[in-house]
């Protein structure tokens, strides 16, 4: 009230800082569509007491599961949620945050591009740019699918996409730069292709656990969630917190008890 009465004085004072209500703040950081990509978190107040939670996504089933898990088990009202995606510059990443040998253009495409350029068609650079734009469009569409649980739960969020050749280091850098309270990411865990490995996490998730400045929550993707075709089965079923492996205790033999 004092601020309103002072507006009619002879020497008006400096306007009081505007403070958004919780609802207004939520609307400010909620994009009208997940297709809109944000390159910064300018809408997030650094002095806010609410948590800043990033869900690192790599457009895989594991990431989709992590988003659903976060909505049902981790996020709470007032959290500033970010879907954080590192767009690789050379190869595609998937599933267990590991490299998948998929190239944007194979040798056959390169040969066709060279032949088309020689005949006065689009140059190789123009064709490469077109592929990059197509992949960005695919990323936008896939990110919208991943964000659907947040939309359904009416949880405000941003989609933050950056490009880098080193995903694990960039995730840690963004965690520090954005001032995250925690980062959530999915991992397949003891996958069939990792049973002989030394650890249960993928290389990226393991690196983030040990190097991020904020706590990292790794959501293990259940092996029985994948059907014969690799698609997640029972995607609409209720999700539960993945329990940690519990130690098994056995009674000592009677001979040892007597000694």
Residue, then its C-alpha position, 0 to 999 in steps of 0.5 A: x500500500x505504501x508503494x501505491x501512495x508514494x506514486x503521487x508524491x512530488x519526489x517519487x522514490x525508486x520503484x520497489x523490486x517486483x517479486x513474482x508469486x509462486x504461480x506467476x513464477x511457475x508461469x514465467x518458466x513454463x514454456x508454452x510448448x516443449x518445442x521451445x528451446x532455452x539457452x539459459x536459465x535467465x528466468x530462474x532467480x539465483x536467490x530463490x529458496x526452491x531447488x533447481x533440478x535438472x533431468x539429464x536426457x539423451x533421448x533414450x528409453x532410460x531417459x524417459x523412465x528417469x523423467x517419469x520416476x522424477x515426477x512420481x518420486x522426487x520432484x516437489x512443488x516449487x522446484x525449478x525443473x530443467x530437461x538438460x540435453x547435450x547435443x553431441x557434435x560428431x556421434x549419437x548417444x543413447x541408452x546407457x549414456x554410451x557411444x553408439x556408432x551411428x553417423x549422420x552421413x555414411x559413405x554412400x551419402x557422401x558420394x551422392x552429395x559429391x556427385x550432386x554438387x558436381x552437377x550444380x546441385x546443393x554443395x556438401x556444406x549445404x547438405x550437411x547443414x540440412x542434416x543438422x537442421x533435420x536432427x535438431x528438429x528430431x531432437x525437438x520432437x523427441x524432447x517434447x515426448x520426454x517432457x510429456x510426464x511433466x506437462x501432464x503433472x503440470x510441473x513447470x520446466x525448461x528445456x536446455x540444449x547445448x552442443x559439445x563433443x564431451x557429454x560427461x564434462x559438459x553435464x558437470x559444467x552445466x551443473x555448476x553454471x546453472x547452480x543445480x541442487x541435484x541432477x537426475x539421469x537414467x542408466x541401464x545398470x547391469x545390462x546384457x552388454x555390461x555384465x562383464x564390466x567393472x561397474x554398474x553405471x555407464x561411463x557418463x553417469x559414473x563420471x557425473x556421480x564422481x565429478x558433479x558439484x551437485x548430488x547426482x541421482x541415477x535411476x536404474x532402468x529395469x531390465x524387465x521393462x524392455x520387450x523382445x523388440x527393445x521397447x519398454x513394456x508396461x510404460x503406463x504402469x505405475x513406477x516405483x523407487x528402484x531399491x538398492x541391493x540389500x546385503x544377504x546375511x547367513x547364519x554361521x555354522x554351529x561349529x563356528x558358533x561353539x568356537 
